[in-house]
Amino acid sequence: MDKILVRGGKPLKGKIPISGAKNSALTLLPCALLTDEPLTLRNLPRLADIDGFQHLLNQFGISTMIAGSRPEDFGRVMTLSATRLTSTIAPYELVRKMRASILVLGPMLARAGEATVSLPGGCAIGNRPIDLHLKALEAIGAEIEMAAGYVKAIAPKGRLTGGTYTFPVVSVGATENVVMAAVLANGTSEIKNAAREPEIVDLCNLLVAMGASIDGIGTSHLTIQGKDRLHGATYRVMSDRIEAGSYACAAAMTGGDVELLGAKMSEMDATVDALRAAGVMVEESADAIRVKANGPLQALTLETAPYPGFATDMQAQFMAMLCMADGASVLTETIFENRYMHVSELGRMGADIETKGRTAILRGVEKLTGAPVMATDLRASMSLVIAGLVAEGETEVSRLYHLDRGYERLEEKLQLVGADIERVGAD
Ligand code: EPZ
């Protein structure tokens, strides 16, 4: 199993190209199901989760062609063609490896009038139920059956009717699933208390480019007039605001000065506000965001919330960044019930963090010390790399499959800005 070795103490300086957004790509890919014409997606990140999703779509008979790109390029162009489907079943052995597979449920149901998807099960950060996905689909006409660890959704008479659904809590994935189902319904759908994440806007923009009718894009109230069919499109995936925020924390923590190429300030206001509150200089240029350390970091009080609040996907990275800040920081994780798996590993590097339920209290320490640490989930693994970039000595991060799910060529990007980091195969 590969490991990452990082030796701390180097301020990050230079430019980092930001890749296409994983959490947008994972909802744009299943849109290929919604048309029998080719869908071309540009700026797709090279990530394990994208490869996994491609493999899942191939199972349904969807052809996927990746346009030639030089090895040194970041991102890929993929053309997907769902001319004819050979299956409507997403099997357990694929879904269990990647819970985002549940995002085929809505579009497959819309396209084929039925869909059967293995229940995704939980993951390290929480049990991750899908009840809201199912309730939203039922509200627009689906009939749902559960059996043998699978959920089967059927559109009586072969087509969804449309309808109205108000989410009791904000859910990114459930919003994505119901939007992808509603665009082909035989009627209008009103989705209220919908998630407003930039990735949802990216999804709606792609669907409109394919001929869908969606009003209220970017708001929590979406009105979707179903169409009889959608056509193909060529679309560029948005930049990854979480990857950009992660590298911003690394630059801030190492006393660096980094330009994040392709990052958009408008998609990461809460992250930028938090960085500035910690004393970091952040400014936007034409197609980049510059992040420059500006003296010692200040402690913060942060609470995660649905967009436009402070992103739960940034919590672990800020926790690492604040380990050496002046004073005590308080972080509260309101979205997932178990998203502090990185706390014990950061503690092994000398961080002073105490958790009480969903709240973590960090007391700034003078230094961190490199140690062998273990990644437990995607964002936790990035927090360990960030800590290693400033820790004295060498940090060895294992279980990199977590990291490879969400960060394209991480060590190469950090080497671009002077980090002393390398990936080694385990002996
Ligand atoms: C998406 O997960 C992201 N994943 C997550 O990013 C992100 O943390 C999360 O949204 C919140 O922003 C992708 O986009 C692939 P939710 P999702 O439905 O859709 C509960 C990363 O690190 N809930 O908004 O699964 C749920 O348990 C990943 O890139 C239900 O109760 O998140 C959670 O407490 C991690 N019932 C809350 O809602 C449901 O049916 C928010 O979950 C669905 C969700």
Boltz pocket constraint, residues with backbone or C-beta under 6 A from the ligand:
constraints:
  - pocket:
      binder: B
      contacts: [[A, 22], [A, 23], [A, 24], [A, 26], [A, 100], [A, 126], [A, 127], [A, 128], [A, 129], [A, 130], [A, 131], [A, 132], [A, 133], [A, 134], [A, 169], [A, 170], [A, 171], [A, 172], [A, 173], [A, 174], [A, 312], [A, 313], [A, 334], [A, 335], [A, 336], [A, 337], [A, 378], [A, 379], [A, 406]]
      max_distance: 6.0
